[in-house]
Amino acid sequence: MGVLQSLLHVILALQVTSFDLRVALQRFGLTAIISAGVVWLLMLPWIRRQAYEFCINLHIVLGLFTIVTLWIHLKNRFDLDGYLLIGSLGLLGLTTLIQVVYQVYRNGRGLAVAEKEKLEGAVLLSFTPTRPWKVRAGQYIYLRIPAVRLLSFAESHPLNILWWEENNTDEKASRITVLAKVESGFTRRLESCPYNSLRILLDGPYGKPKDTVHYDNFVFIATGIGISAQLAYLKELIMRKDRGYRLRRVCLVWQVDQQAHDEWICDYMNQLLDLDKPELVLRWALFVNSSPPTGYSTKGNGDFITESGRRGLEFYGKPDLKDILKNEVELCPRKLLLVVSADPQTRDMCRYLALKQKKKIDFFETEFQPAPAQGGFWAPEGGPIKSWEQ
């Protein structure tokens, strides 16, 4: 919006005066709008995702640079325009102060120490918060881990709360676990870091939990690291059932690139299955998007299948989401909630299928969504919507 307003200002200004770079006010005005345009570009997900730390730090630097050049550009600095700029700076300073105070409050009793566990393609961090809170599904936190690399104290990385243990007295979290997929930059350095115990600076929690009280049937669909945004919902539902909440059926469909990725949540799923007794409402299926190992045999539908832990099935291939949702709707006497944290193609397909059965399905996308592994806008992986009708 700020960039559009700046462009409109330039267009209107050029109607009454000619542009001349020799004029200092116009020169600094041009510099400010170019800087604001670059800041806007850095906010685009497909740019920020390529170099998260660089984009965040450059965003801050260019934001301050834009404010300075705008101040110099103003003709009447202590008129309405100047007061508005000063007011915006005041709001920035106030929100920054509130965030700093919040971080000091969260870490004021000492820095938590996170224990690192390496997994196939991911890293688990488990820590005891020095100032505990009651964790809700859908929450995430920002972590600073200075020991990872030089200047990493200035990097703040968002991570979903995957799991937590509660105190028996006040239900506040006594232990919190987050999952980070190893890609590049910070996560790659975190994995290769020689230390297994790391002091962390915690900021959060953030995120608005979804109200699931009005549903008793759920379907969770995740791809890859998207499971980190969904496991907490499964835990919350099963714990609520254990306290007397009515729950009919919970189905998890998780698609991964490698079979070894199931270790990301295997232990936690076993804990949930232990809690899910005697009703046994939780079912889950793992779909491995790769060629099966030798020795596997096909079912009649051509999928390779084996058991995955307790009450879990493991397939080699992509899930037939249309068939899965059709079966779940038939088993559900009331509306079910479809919770999705998946790549763009899977997400679009789930949204389309939910809209076709909107009287039976409520659709919900978690705040965190995995990035596409490959392809994208210029090289889409999936076909048009009509192919989903097949």
VEXKOL-270762 format. One record per residue (C-alpha): residue in three letters; chain; x, z, y. Coordinates in pm, whole numbers. Example, Ala and Ser with C-alpha at 12.3 -4.5 7.8 and 13.67 -1.06 7.14 Angstrom:
# VEXKOL-270762
{aa=ala, ch=A, u=1230, w=780, v=-450}
{aa=ser, ch=A, u=1367, w=714, v=-106}
This chain:
# VEXKOL-270762
{aa=met, ch=A, u=0, w=0, v=0}
{aa=gly, ch=A, u=283, w=86, v=239}
{aa=val, ch=A, u=447, w=-253, v=180}
{aa=leu, ch=A, u=117, w=-436, v=245}
{aa=gln, ch=A, u=63, w=-239, v=565}
{aa=ser, ch=A, u=418, w=-324, v=676}
{aa=leu, ch=A, u=360, w=-694, v=610}
{aa=leu, ch=A, u=34, w=-681, v=808}
{aa=his, ch=A, u=220, w=-508, v=1093}
{aa=val, ch=A, u=482, w=-785, v=1094}
{aa=ile, ch=A, u=217, w=-1060, v=1095}
{aa=leu, ch=A, u=29, w=-902, v=1385}
{aa=ala, ch=A, u=349, w=-833, v=1579}
{aa=leu, ch=A, u=461, w=-1196, v=1548}
{aa=gln, ch=A, u=137, w=-1304, v=1717}
{aa=val, ch=A, u=244, w=-1142, v=2045}
{aa=thr, ch=A, u=622, w=-1166, v=2038}
{aa=ser, ch=A, u=891, w=-1388, v=1894}
{aa=phe, ch=A, u=1130, w=-1266, v=1627}
{aa=asp, ch=A, u=1490, w=-1221, v=1741}
{aa=leu, ch=A, u=1758, w=-1046, v=1531}
{aa=arg, ch=A, u=1958, w=-981, v=1848}
{aa=val, ch=A, u=1693, w=-725, v=1945}
{aa=ala, ch=A, u=1782, w=-391, v=1787}
{aa=leu, ch=A, u=1421, w=-279, v=1738}
{aa=gln, ch=A, u=1335, w=-595, v=1545}
{aa=arg, ch=A, u=1657, w=-584, v=1346}
{aa=phe, ch=A, u=1594, w=-230, v=1227}
{aa=gly, ch=A, u=1229, w=-313, v=1163}
{aa=leu, ch=A, u=1331, w=-595, v=931}
{aa=thr, ch=A, u=1577, w=-364, v=756}
{aa=ala, ch=A, u=1304, w=-103, v=705}
{aa=ile, ch=A, u=1054, w=-346, v=551}
{aa=ile, ch=A, u=1318, w=-492, v=317}
{aa=ser, ch=A, u=1414, w=-141, v=207}
{aa=ala, ch=A, u=1048, w=-50, v=152}
{aa=gly, ch=A, u=1002, w=-368, v=-52}
{aa=val, ch=A, u=1295, w=-277, v=-278}
{aa=val, ch=A, u=1149, w=74, v=-323}
{aa=trp, ch=A, u=820, w=-86, v=-431}
{aa=leu, ch=A, u=1002, w=-308, v=-681}
{aa=leu, ch=A, u=1178, w=-6, v=-830}
{aa=met, ch=A, u=837, w=147, v=-903}
{aa=leu, ch=A, u=734, w=-141, v=-1131}
{aa=pro, ch=A, u=741, w=-17, v=-1494}
{aa=trp, ch=A, u=926, w=-315, v=-1642}
{aa=ile, ch=A, u=1206, w=-266, v=-1388}
{aa=arg, ch=A, u=1223, w=114, v=-1392}
{aa=arg, ch=A, u=1224, w=116, v=-1773}
{aa=gln, ch=A, u=1548, w=-85, v=-1789}
{aa=ala, ch=A, u=1751, w=171, v=-1593}
{aa=tyr, ch=A, u=1547, w=484, v=-1538}
{aa=glu, ch=A, u=1817, w=707, v=-1386}
{aa=phe, ch=A, u=1951, w=435, v=-1156}
{aa=cys, ch=A, u=1603, w=346, v=-1030}
{aa=ile, ch=A, u=1507, w=707, v=-959}
{aa=asn, ch=A, u=1824, w=784, v=-763}
{aa=leu, ch=A, u=1814, w=453, v=-575}
{aa=his, ch=A, u=1448, w=518, v=-493}
{aa=ile, ch=A, u=1542, w=846, v=-322}
{aa=val, ch=A, u=1832, w=694, v=-128}
{aa=leu, ch=A, u=1632, w=393, v=-10}
{aa=gly, ch=A, u=1337, w=614, v=83}
{aa=leu, ch=A, u=1555, w=819, v=317}
{aa=phe, ch=A, u=1718, w=501, v=451}
{aa=thr, ch=A, u=1372, w=354, v=524}
{aa=ile, ch=A, u=1270, w=664, v=720}
{aa=val, ch=A, u=1587, w=649, v=934}
{aa=thr, ch=A, u=1551, w=277, v=1011}
{aa=leu, ch=A, u=1181, w=323, v=1093}
{aa=trp, ch=A, u=1269, w=598, v=1340}
{aa=ile, ch=A, u=1520, w=372, v=1512}
{aa=his, ch=A, u=1267, w=86, v=1508}
{aa=leu, ch=A, u=1005, w=286, v=1699}
{aa=lys, ch=A, u=977, w=199, v=2066}
{aa=asn, ch=A, u=803, w=524, v=2163}
{aa=arg, ch=A, u=937, w=785, v=1925}
{aa=phe, ch=A, u=738, w=1073, v=2069}
{aa=asp, ch=A, u=409, w=893, v=2082}
{aa=leu, ch=A, u=146, w=864, v=1805}
{aa=asp, ch=A, u=372, w=650, v=1582}
{aa=gly, ch=A, u=654, w=900, v=1605}
{aa=tyr, ch=A, u=427, w=1195, v=1541}
{aa=leu, ch=A, u=288, w=1026, v=1229}
{aa=leu, ch=A, u=640, w=967, v=1098}
{aa=ile, ch=A, u=739, w=1325, v=1174}
{aa=gly, ch=A, u=421, w=1444, v=1002}
{aa=ser, ch=A, u=499, w=1242, v=690}
{aa=leu, ch=A, u=849, w=1392, v=686}
{aa=gly, ch=A, u=694, w=1737, v=714}
{aa=leu, ch=A, u=467, w=1667, v=416}
{aa=leu, ch=A, u=766, w=1540, v=218}
{aa=gly, ch=A, u=962, w=1853, v=302}
{aa=leu, ch=A, u=667, w=2077, v=211}
{aa=thr, ch=A, u=604, w=1914, v=-129}
{aa=thr, ch=A, u=978, w=1922, v=-202}
{aa=leu, ch=A, u=990, w=2292, v=-114}
{aa=ile, ch=A, u=690, w=2364, v=-340}
{aa=gln, ch=A, u=857, w=2181, v=-628}
{aa=val, ch=A, u=1185, w=2368, v=-576}
{aa=val, ch=A, u=1003, w=2703, v=-567}
{aa=tyr, ch=A, u=814, w=2609, v=-885}
{aa=gln, ch=A, u=1138, w=2521, v=-1064}
{aa=val, ch=A, u=1301, w=2845, v=-949}
{aa=tyr, ch=A, u=996, w=3034, v=-1079}
{aa=arg, ch=A, u=1008, w=2854, v=-1416}
{aa=asn, ch=A, u=1385, w=2911, v=-1460}
{aa=gly, ch=A, u=1423, w=3232, v=-1259}
{aa=arg, ch=A, u=1467, w=3458, v=-1560}
{aa=gly, ch=A, u=1762, w=3257, v=-1685}
{aa=leu, ch=A, u=1821, w=2910, v=-1825}
{aa=ala, ch=A, u=1676, w=2834, v=-2165}
{aa=val, ch=A, u=1909, w=2714, v=-2443}
{aa=ala, ch=A, u=1790, w=2414, v=-2643}
{aa=glu, ch=A, u=1898, w=2357, v=-3001}
{aa=lys, ch=A, u=1958, w=1989, v=-3076}
{aa=glu, ch=A, u=1869, w=1825, v=-3408}
{aa=lys, ch=A, u=1963, w=1465, v=-3476}
{aa=leu, ch=A, u=1710, w=1249, v=-3659}
{aa=glu, ch=A, u=1703, w=882, v=-3749}
{aa=gly, ch=A, u=1668, w=713, v=-3411}
{aa=ala, ch=A, u=1560, w=1027, v=-3227}
{aa=val, ch=A, u=1666, w=1374, v=-3112}
{aa=leu, ch=A, u=1466, w=1696, v=-3136}
{aa=leu, ch=A, u=1520, w=1968, v=-2877}
{aa=ser, ch=A, u=1379, w=2315, v=-2948}
{aa=phe, ch=A, u=1401, w=2602, v=-2701}
{aa=thr, ch=A, u=1250, w=2938, v=-2612}
{aa=pro, ch=A, u=1111, w=2927, v=-2256}
{aa=thr, ch=A, u=1231, w=3215, v=-2043}
{aa=arg, ch=A, u=893, w=3222, v=-1871}
{aa=pro, ch=A, u=637, w=3121, v=-2137}
{aa=trp, ch=A, u=298, w=2961, v=-2074}
{aa=lys, ch=A, u=-4, w=2864, v=-2281}
{aa=val, ch=A, u=71, w=2510, v=-2399}
{aa=arg, ch=A, u=-207, w=2250, v=-2412}
{aa=ala, ch=A, u=-206, w=1914, v=-2586}
{aa=gly, ch=A, u=-122, w=1636, v=-2343}
{aa=gln, ch=A, u=135, w=1835, v=-2147}
{aa=tyr, ch=A, u=487, w=1714, v=-2078}
{aa=ile, ch=A, u=793, w=1860, v=-1908}
{aa=tyr, ch=A, u=1098, w=1737, v=-1717}
{aa=leu, ch=A, u=1439, w=1845, v=-1845}
{aa=arg, ch=A, u=1779, w=1849, v=-1679}
{aa=ile, ch=A, u=2067, w=1887, v=-1923}
{aa=pro, ch=A, u=2397, w=1911, v=-1728}
{aa=ala, ch=A, u=2620, w=1917, v=-2040}
{aa=val, ch=A, u=2524, w=1565, v=-2149}
{aa=arg, ch=A, u=2737, w=1374, v=-1900}
{aa=leu, ch=A, u=2880, w=1380, v=-1548}
{aa=leu, ch=A, u=2610, w=1412, v=-1280}
{aa=ser, ch=A, u=2336, w=1458, v=-1541}
{aa=phe, ch=A, u=2236, w=1774, v=-1352}
{aa=ala, ch=A, u=2084, w=1531, v=-1100}
{aa=glu, ch=A, u=1878, w=1352, v=-1368}
{aa=ser, ch=A, u=1534, w=1477, v=-1462}
{aa=his, ch=A, u=1377, w=1324, v=-1774}
{aa=pro, ch=A, u=1011, w=1351, v=-1882}
{aa=leu, ch=A, u=945, w=1446, v=-2245}
{aa=asn, ch=A, u=619, w=1514, v=-2426}
{aa=ile, ch=A, u=566, w=1855, v=-2584}
{aa=leu, ch=A, u=562, w=1768, v=-2953}
{aa=trp, ch=A, u=516, w=2113, v=-3105}
{aa=trp, ch=A, u=509, w=2478, v=-3011}
{aa=glu, ch=A, u=486, w=2821, v=-3168}
{aa=glu, ch=A, u=260, w=3086, v=-3014}
{aa=asn, ch=A, u=289, w=3457, v=-2955}
{aa=asn, ch=A, u=24, w=3650, v=-3146}
{aa=thr, ch=A, u=-64, w=3862, v=-2842}
{aa=asp, ch=A, u=-128, w=3625, v=-2550}
{aa=glu, ch=A, u=-111, w=3280, v=-2720}
{aa=lys, ch=A, u=174, w=3175, v=-2492}
{aa=ala, ch=A, u=445, w=2953, v=-2636}
{aa=ser, ch=A, u=736, w=3140, v=-2789}
{aa=arg, ch=A, u=909, w=2818, v=-2899}
{aa=ile, ch=A, u=871, w=2460, v=-2772}
{aa=thr, ch=A, u=993, w=2135, v=-2927}
{aa=val, ch=A, u=1025, w=1796, v=-2761}
{aa=leu, ch=A, u=1116, w=1461, v=-2914}
{aa=ala, ch=A, u=1333, w=1196, v=-2747}
{aa=lys, ch=A, u=1371, w=847, v=-2892}
{aa=val, ch=A, u=1731, w=727, v=-2878}
{aa=glu, ch=A, u=1752, w=407, v=-2677}
{aa=ser, ch=A, u=2017, w=373, v=-2407}
{aa=gly, ch=A, u=2158, w=568, v=-2116}
{aa=phe, ch=A, u=2071, w=936, v=-2120}
{aa=thr, ch=A, u=1917, w=953, v=-2468}
{aa=arg, ch=A, u=2214, w=772, v=-2620}
{aa=arg, ch=A, u=2451, w=1019, v=-2454}
{aa=leu, ch=A, u=2232, w=1308, v=-2565}
{aa=glu, ch=A, u=2255, w=1197, v=-2926}
{aa=ser, ch=A, u=2634, w=1151, v=-2914}
{aa=cys, ch=A, u=2693, w=1473, v=-2719}
{aa=pro, ch=A, u=2920, w=1698, v=-2932}
{aa=tyr, ch=A, u=2726, w=2014, v=-2842}
{aa=asn, ch=A, u=2433, w=2137, v=-3051}
{aa=ser, ch=A, u=2330, w=2410, v=-2804}
{aa=leu, ch=A, u=2256, w=2297, v=-2450}
{aa=arg, ch=A, u=2143, w=2491, v=-2146}
{aa=ile, ch=A, u=1848, w=2321, v=-1979}
{aa=leu, ch=A, u=1667, w=2334, v=-1646}
{aa=leu, ch=A, u=1295, w=2311, v=-1704}
{aa=asp, ch=A, u=1035, w=2163, v=-1469}
{aa=gly, ch=A, u=670, w=2171, v=-1567}
{aa=pro, ch=A, u=441, w=2163, v=-1745}
{aa=tyr, ch=A, u=259, w=1859, v=-1613}
{aa=gly, ch=A, u=-22, w=1647, v=-1751}
{aa=lys, ch=A, u=-400, w=1678, v=-1771}
{aa=pro, ch=A, u=-522, w=1766, v=-2123}
{aa=lys, ch=A, u=-817, w=1572, v=-2263}
{aa=asp, ch=A, u=-1130, w=1777, v=-2327}
{aa=thr, ch=A, u=-1199, w=1731, v=-2699}
{aa=val, ch=A, u=-1453, w=2009, v=-2748}
{aa=his, ch=A, u=-1753, w=1774, v=-2758}
{aa=tyr, ch=A, u=-1619, w=1570, v=-3054}
{aa=asp, ch=A, u=-1587, w=1656, v=-3421}
{aa=asn, ch=A, u=-1454, w=1318, v=-3545}
{aa=phe, ch=A, u=-1122, w=1172, v=-3430}
{aa=val, ch=A, u=-904, w=869, v=-3491}
{aa=phe, ch=A, u=-547, w=878, v=-3360}
{aa=ile, ch=A, u=-349, w=552, v=-3343}
{aa=ala, ch=A, u=18, w=559, v=-3248}
{aa=thr, ch=A, u=320, w=331, v=-3265}
{aa=gly, ch=A, u=678, w=455, v=-3264}
{aa=ile, ch=A, u=753, w=732, v=-3017}
{aa=gly, ch=A, u=384, w=732, v=-2918}
{aa=ile, ch=A, u=338, w=997, v=-3187}
{aa=ser, ch=A, u=503, w=1247, v=-2950}
{aa=ala, ch=A, u=192, w=1230, v=-2730}
{aa=gln, ch=A, u=-50, w=1279, v=-3021}
{aa=leu, ch=A, u=88, w=1541, v=-3259}
{aa=ala, ch=A, u=5, w=1816, v=-3009}
{aa=tyr, ch=A, u=-362, w=1706, v=-3014}
{aa=leu, ch=A, u=-363, w=1725, v=-3394}
{aa=lys, ch=A, u=-216, w=2074, v=-3381}
{aa=glu, ch=A, u=-467, w=2188, v=-3121}
{aa=leu, ch=A, u=-761, w=2053, v=-3324}
{aa=ile, ch=A, u=-652, w=2207, v=-3654}
{aa=met, ch=A, u=-578, w=2542, v=-3488}
{aa=arg, ch=A, u=-920, w=2531, v=-3322}
{aa=lys, ch=A, u=-1083, w=2462, v=-3660}
{aa=asp, ch=A, u=-898, w=2759, v=-3803}
{aa=arg, ch=A, u=-1066, w=2970, v=-3533}
{aa=gly, ch=A, u=-1417, w=2852, v=-3626}
{aa=tyr, ch=A, u=-1453, w=2527, v=-3431}
{aa=arg, ch=A, u=-1655, w=2258, v=-3613}
{aa=leu, ch=A, u=-1440, w=1963, v=-3718}
{aa=arg, ch=A, u=-1553, w=1693, v=-3960}
{aa=arg, ch=A, u=-1276, w=1437, v=-3987}
{aa=val, ch=A, u=-937, w=1361, v=-3829}
{aa=cys, ch=A, u=-752, w=1039, v=-3912}
{aa=leu, ch=A, u=-399, w=954, v=-3796}
{aa=val, ch=A, u=-262, w=598, v=-3817}
{aa=trp, ch=A, u=106, w=572, v=-3724}
{aa=gln, ch=A, u=308, w=251, v=-3721}
{aa=val, ch=A, u=688, w=273, v=-3725}
{aa=asp, ch=A, u=975, w=26, v=-3744}
{aa=gln, ch=A, u=1166, w=213, v=-4015}
{aa=gln, ch=A, u=1050, w=431, v=-4303}
{aa=ala, ch=A, u=1306, w=697, v=-4208}
{aa=his, ch=A, u=1120, w=761, v=-3883}
{aa=asp, ch=A, u=861, w=965, v=-4072}
{aa=glu, ch=A, u=1107, w=1256, v=-4058}
{aa=trp, ch=A, u=1026, w=1288, v=-3687}
{aa=ile, ch=A, u=705, w=1473, v=-3771}
{aa=cys, ch=A, u=717, w=1533, v=-4149}
{aa=asp, ch=A, u=774, w=1909, v=-4129}
{aa=tyr, ch=A, u=508, w=1953, v=-3864}
{aa=met, ch=A, u=253, w=1750, v=-4059}
{aa=asn, ch=A, u=314, w=1974, v=-4359}
{aa=gln, ch=A, u=241, w=2278, v=-4143}
{aa=leu, ch=A, u=-82, w=2120, v=-4022}
{aa=leu, ch=A, u=-185, w=2038, v=-4378}
{aa=asp, ch=A, u=-124, w=2402, v=-4474}
{aa=leu, ch=A, u=-355, w=2511, v=-4191}
{aa=asp, ch=A, u=-614, w=2249, v=-4287}
{aa=lys, ch=A, u=-764, w=2446, v=-4576}
{aa=pro, ch=A, u=-1003, w=2458, v=-4747}
{aa=glu, ch=A, u=-1202, w=2184, v=-4568}
{aa=leu, ch=A, u=-923, w=1920, v=-4580}
{aa=val, ch=A, u=-1039, w=1721, v=-4277}
{aa=leu, ch=A, u=-697, w=1575, v=-4187}
{aa=arg, ch=A, u=-583, w=1240, v=-4331}
{aa=trp, ch=A, u=-293, w=1026, v=-4221}
{aa=ala, ch=A, u=-135, w=691, v=-4297}
{aa=leu, ch=A, u=212, w=562, v=-4217}
{aa=phe, ch=A, u=259, w=187, v=-4167}
{aa=val, ch=A, u=619, w=66, v=-4184}
{aa=asn, ch=A, u=663, w=-262, v=-3999}
{aa=ser, ch=A, u=944, w=-393, v=-4219}
{aa=ser, ch=A, u=1006, w=-546, v=-4561}
{aa=pro, ch=A, u=948, w=-307, v=-4852}
{aa=pro, ch=A, u=1235, w=-195, v=-5073}
{aa=thr, ch=A, u=1271, w=-343, v=-5418}
{aa=gly, ch=A, u=1054, w=-189, v=-5685}
{aa=tyr, ch=A, u=735, w=-166, v=-5483}
{aa=ser, ch=A, u=423, w=-339, v=-5613}
{aa=thr, ch=A, u=135, w=-481, v=-5413}
{aa=lys, ch=A, u=-226, w=-373, v=-5410}
{aa=gly, ch=A, u=-504, w=-626, v=-5424}
{aa=asn, ch=A, u=-497, w=-674, v=-5046}
{aa=gly, ch=A, u=-127, w=-757, v=-5050}
{aa=asp, ch=A, u=-8, w=-433, v=-4886}
{aa=phe, ch=A, u=273, w=-230, v=-5035}
{aa=ile, ch=A, u=164, w=126, v=-5079}
{aa=thr, ch=A, u=295, w=465, v=-5189}
{aa=glu, ch=A, u=219, w=827, v=-5115}
{aa=ser, ch=A, u=377, w=988, v=-4809}
{aa=gly, ch=A, u=383, w=1363, v=-4844}
{aa=arg, ch=A, u=55, w=1543, v=-4899}
{aa=arg, ch=A, u=-270, w=1360, v=-4823}
{aa=gly, ch=A, u=-71, w=1076, v=-4667}
{aa=leu, ch=A, u=-40, w=711, v=-4758}
{aa=glu, ch=A, u=252, w=484, v=-4674}
{aa=phe, ch=A, u=206, w=110, v=-4628}
{aa=tyr, ch=A, u=449, w=-171, v=-4558}
{aa=gly, ch=A, u=291, w=-400, v=-4302}
{aa=lys, ch=A, u=68, w=-366, v=-3997}
{aa=pro, ch=A, u=-257, w=-169, v=-4007}
{aa=asp, ch=A, u=-590, w=-351, v=-4011}
{aa=leu, ch=A, u=-732, w=-160, v=-3715}
{aa=lys, ch=A, u=-1065, w=-338, v=-3727}
{aa=asp, ch=A, u=-1125, w=-232, v=-4087}
{aa=ile, ch=A, u=-997, w=123, v=-4028}
{aa=leu, ch=A, u=-1227, w=181, v=-3731}
{aa=lys, ch=A, u=-1521, w=27, v=-3914}
{aa=asn, ch=A, u=-1475, w=269, v=-4206}
{aa=glu, ch=A, u=-1434, w=569, v=-3977}
{aa=val, ch=A, u=-1748, w=482, v=-3778}
{aa=glu, ch=A, u=-1947, w=456, v=-4101}
{aa=leu, ch=A, u=-1832, w=805, v=-4201}
{aa=cys, ch=A, u=-1909, w=951, v=-3860}
{aa=pro, ch=A, u=-2269, w=1061, v=-3787}
{aa=arg, ch=A, u=-2190, w=1111, v=-3417}
{aa=lys, ch=A, u=-1960, w=954, v=-3163}
{aa=leu, ch=A, u=-1590, w=964, v=-3252}
{aa=leu, ch=A, u=-1299, w=984, v=-3010}
{aa=leu, ch=A, u=-1032, w=715, v=-3045}
{aa=val, ch=A, u=-699, w=841, v=-2906}
{aa=val, ch=A, u=-430, w=576, v=-2856}
{aa=ser, ch=A, u=-61, w=598, v=-2768}
{aa=ala, ch=A, u=80, w=263, v=-2872}
{aa=asp, ch=A, u=251, w=-55, v=-2765}
{aa=pro, ch=A, u=54, w=-287, v=-2531}
{aa=gln, ch=A, u=-67, w=-523, v=-2804}
{aa=thr, ch=A, u=-202, w=-243, v=-3025}
{aa=arg, ch=A, u=-352, w=-71, v=-2723}
{aa=asp, ch=A, u=-536, w=-385, v=-2612}
{aa=met, ch=A, u=-671, w=-438, v=-2962}
{aa=cys, ch=A, u=-797, w=-78, v=-2986}
{aa=arg, ch=A, u=-961, w=-107, v=-2645}
{aa=tyr, ch=A, u=-1133, w=-430, v=-2745}
{aa=leu, ch=A, u=-1262, w=-283, v=-3073}
{aa=ala, ch=A, u=-1382, w=32, v=-2896}
{aa=leu, ch=A, u=-1574, w=-172, v=-2638}
{aa=lys, ch=A, u=-1748, w=-363, v=-2916}
{aa=gln, ch=A, u=-1873, w=-30, v=-3056}
{aa=lys, ch=A, u=-1897, w=171, v=-2736}
{aa=lys, ch=A, u=-2212, w=345, v=-2859}
{aa=lys, ch=A, u=-2013, w=494, v=-3147}
{aa=ile, ch=A, u=-1658, w=518, v=-3005}
{aa=asp, ch=A, u=-1514, w=683, v=-2694}
{aa=phe, ch=A, u=-1172, w=543, v=-2602}
{aa=phe, ch=A, u=-890, w=754, v=-2460}
{aa=glu, ch=A, u=-533, w=653, v=-2374}
{aa=thr, ch=A, u=-279, w=932, v=-2350}
{aa=glu, ch=A, u=-80, w=959, v=-2030}
{aa=phe, ch=A, u=237, w=849, v=-2211}
{aa=gln, ch=A, u=242, w=501, v=-2364}
{aa=pro, ch=A, u=541, w=349, v=-2550}
{aa=ala, ch=A, u=713, w=49, v=-2400}
{aa=pro, ch=A, u=694, w=-282, v=-2584}
{aa=ala, ch=A, u=987, w=-321, v=-2821}
{aa=gln, ch=A, u=1021, w=-688, v=-2737}
{aa=gly, ch=A, u=830, w=-973, v=-2586}
{aa=gly, ch=A, u=624, w=-873, v=-2286}
{aa=phe, ch=A, u=429, w=-1078, v=-2034}
{aa=trp, ch=A, u=637, w=-1394, v=-2066}
{aa=ala, ch=A, u=663, w=-1372, v=-2445}
{aa=pro, ch=A, u=352, w=-1196, v=-2576}
{aa=glu, ch=A, u=367, w=-1088, v=-2938}
{aa=gly, ch=A, u=-6, w=-1097, v=-3010}
{aa=gly, ch=A, u=-262, w=-1371, v=-3005}
{aa=pro, ch=A, u=-569, w=-1399, v=-2784}
{aa=ile, ch=A, u=-867, w=-1175, v=-2830}
{aa=lys, ch=A, u=-1043, w=-1429, v=-3045}
{aa=ser, ch=A, u=-785, w=-1372, v=-3320}
{aa=trp, ch=A, u=-908, w=-1009, v=-3348}
{aa=glu, ch=A, u=-1248, w=-1134, v=-3454}
{aa=gln, ch=A, u=-1106, w=-1266, v=-3779}
